[in-house]
Amino acid sequence: MRIIRNWMLRHQNRTSFWLHMVGIPMTIVGVGFAINGQWGWFAGLFVGGYVLQFIGHAIEGNDAGELILVK
């Protein structure tokens, strides 16, 4: 798939890749906590997951997908 190929090209650094492998599920699980009204868990997991992903992009030297959409 083109989307997966593009994602893999933007996440070639091993550390960045693994930060995303932890950060992405954290954000998804955080949304589940928000649905259940557990806002503290939501905030910690969602923000923490995004922080890991942004650190990965800083290591990789490229923009996060959300920043690309804004630009």
FENWO-V861136 format. One record per pair of residues at least 6 apart in sequence whose ideal C-beta (glycine too) atoms are under 6 Angstrom apart, sorted by the first residue. I is the first residue (numbers start at 1). J is the second residue. D is the distance in whole Angstrom. If there is no record, write none. Layout:
I	J	D
I	J	D
//
This chain:
10	62	6
11	17	5
11	20	6
13	59	6
13	60	5
15	59	6
16	56	4
16	59	5
16	60	4
19	52	5
19	55	6
19	56	4
20	53	6
20	56	5
22	52	6
23	49	4
23	52	3
23	53	4
26	45	5
26	48	6
26	49	3
27	46	5
27	49	4
29	45	6
30	42	5
30	45	3
30	46	4
33	41	4
33	42	4
34	42	4
54	64	6
57	64	5
//
